[in-house]
Amino acid sequence: MSERIAVLQVKNLRKEFKRVRLDYGLKDILLHSISHIRRLREQKKFIALDNISFELYPGESMAVLGRNGAGKSTLLSLLAGILYPTSGEIILRGRTGLMLELGSGFAHDLSGRENIMLNGLLLGADQKELQRRMDEIIDFSGIGDFIDEPLRTYSTGMQTRLGFAIAVHTRPDLLLIDEVLAVGDSEVRRKCLSKLSEMKQQGTAVLLVTHALDDAEKFCDRAMYIENGEIRFSGQTAAVITAIKENACEY
């Protein structure tokens, strides 16, 4: 039996941001030396993530839970290559699909059809592949006749559906999703979760950042709860959610 190979490996990930005070005035300069002020400017650091380690295998799904500001979106930005870690290692294998924020990768003066090509290319698909799947993407998005209208005329829900349709139809090995399923009605969310379940069966790994514990429990095999940049709970989704509720944690 062949050994499973992880689509995503995260090892001892750490991300720091410098806090720089720039509002030193004449009084500060008179009371303190320039070298002292420089040292103060360089001292303060904010640790957004620390000692984050986990793996994700083909066909698995993991929920990333935590209150606002816990470090969830920073984690996805690191995995997407938008930010670089201070230390630690990220190993990605295969194509990655991204839905990090509403409208990311979109050009709002271009039509929906043109944005399918643009966004799809940014996600690693080639032009012929996108042309073959164009009708399938448009049909799934439900945009209809608006597909040739500028994206700036689309509602929030239409943009979300289009972005999701592009991401899932580029056949990623790993799909990163940040909160976008919170936009839209229950039928849209049901349709999206159903598509994600289908992709899981086909071997796609999914990392889902969400505040919706119900969605996490229904869809995700595992979960981790991040608090102050560190993993506080990790394991089977139901067990993590129970721990969150028992400890009255914010999410």
DACORNOR-V791904 format. One record per residue. N is the residue number from 1. D_CENTER is the distance of its C-alpha to the mean C-alpha in whole Angstrom. Layout:
# DACORNOR-V791904
n: <N | N>
d_center: <D_CENTER | D_CENTER>
This chain:
# DACORNOR-V791904
n: <1 | 2 | 3 | 4 | 5 | 6 | 7 | 8 | 9 | 10 | 11 | 12 | 13 | 14 | 15 | 16 | 17 | 18 | 19 | 20 | 21 | 22 | 23 | 24 | 25 | 26 | 27 | 28 | 29 | 30 | 31 | 32 | 33 | 34 | 35 | 36 | 37 | 38 | 39 | 40 | 41 | 42 | 43 | 44 | 45 | 46 | 47 | 48 | 49 | 50 | 51 | 52 | 53 | 54 | 55 | 56 | 57 | 58 | 59 | 60 | 61 | 62 | 63 | 64 | 65 | 66 | 67 | 68 | 69 | 70 | 71 | 72 | 73 | 74 | 75 | 76 | 77 | 78 | 79 | 80 | 81 | 82 | 83 | 84 | 85 | 86 | 87 | 88 | 89 | 90 | 91 | 92 | 93 | 94 | 95 | 96 | 97 | 98 | 99 | 100 | 101 | 102 | 103 | 104 | 105 | 106 | 107 | 108 | 109 | 110 | 111 | 112 | 113 | 114 | 115 | 116 | 117 | 118 | 119 | 120 | 121 | 122 | 123 | 124 | 125 | 126 | 127 | 128 | 129 | 130 | 131 | 132 | 133 | 134 | 135 | 136 | 137 | 138 | 139 | 140 | 141 | 142 | 143 | 144 | 145 | 146 | 147 | 148 | 149 | 150 | 151 | 152 | 153 | 154 | 155 | 156 | 157 | 158 | 159 | 160 | 161 | 162 | 163 | 164 | 165 | 166 | 167 | 168 | 169 | 170 | 171 | 172 | 173 | 174 | 175 | 176 | 177 | 178 | 179 | 180 | 181 | 182 | 183 | 184 | 185 | 186 | 187 | 188 | 189 | 190 | 191 | 192 | 193 | 194 | 195 | 196 | 197 | 198 | 199 | 200 | 201 | 202 | 203 | 204 | 205 | 206 | 207 | 208 | 209 | 210 | 211 | 212 | 213 | 214 | 215 | 216 | 217 | 218 | 219 | 220 | 221 | 222 | 223 | 224 | 225 | 226 | 227 | 228 | 229 | 230 | 231 | 232 | 233 | 234 | 235 | 236 | 237 | 238 | 239 | 240 | 241 | 242 | 243 | 244 | 245 | 246 | 247 | 248 | 249 | 250 | 251>
d_center: <33 | 30 | 28 | 24 | 22 | 18 | 16 | 14 | 16 | 15 | 18 | 19 | 16 | 17 | 16 | 19 | 19 | 23 | 24 | 27 | 30 | 31 | 34 | 37 | 40 | 44 | 45 | 42 | 43 | 47 | 46 | 44 | 44 | 42 | 41 | 40 | 38 | 36 | 35 | 34 | 32 | 30 | 30 | 27 | 24 | 21 | 19 | 15 | 15 | 18 | 19 | 15 | 16 | 15 | 16 | 14 | 17 | 17 | 17 | 16 | 13 | 12 | 11 | 9 | 12 | 13 | 15 | 14 | 14 | 14 | 11 | 8 | 6 | 9 | 8 | 4 | 7 | 9 | 8 | 8 | 11 | 11 | 12 | 15 | 16 | 19 | 20 | 19 | 18 | 15 | 16 | 14 | 17 | 17 | 15 | 11 | 9 | 7 | 6 | 4 | 8 | 11 | 13 | 11 | 13 | 16 | 20 | 21 | 25 | 24 | 25 | 22 | 24 | 24 | 20 | 19 | 21 | 19 | 16 | 17 | 18 | 15 | 14 | 17 | 19 | 23 | 25 | 27 | 24 | 23 | 26 | 27 | 24 | 24 | 26 | 24 | 21 | 23 | 24 | 21 | 20 | 23 | 24 | 27 | 30 | 27 | 25 | 28 | 28 | 26 | 22 | 23 | 25 | 22 | 21 | 18 | 18 | 19 | 17 | 14 | 16 | 17 | 13 | 12 | 16 | 15 | 12 | 14 | 17 | 16 | 17 | 14 | 15 | 11 | 8 | 5 | 4 | 4 | 8 | 9 | 11 | 13 | 15 | 18 | 21 | 21 | 22 | 19 | 17 | 19 | 19 | 16 | 16 | 19 | 17 | 15 | 18 | 20 | 17 | 17 | 21 | 21 | 19 | 15 | 13 | 10 | 7 | 7 | 6 | 10 | 13 | 15 | 17 | 18 | 16 | 14 | 18 | 19 | 16 | 15 | 17 | 16 | 14 | 14 | 15 | 14 | 17 | 18 | 16 | 17 | 17 | 19 | 19 | 18 | 20 | 20 | 18 | 22 | 23 | 20 | 20 | 24 | 23 | 21 | 24 | 27 | 26 | 25 | 22 | 20 | 16>
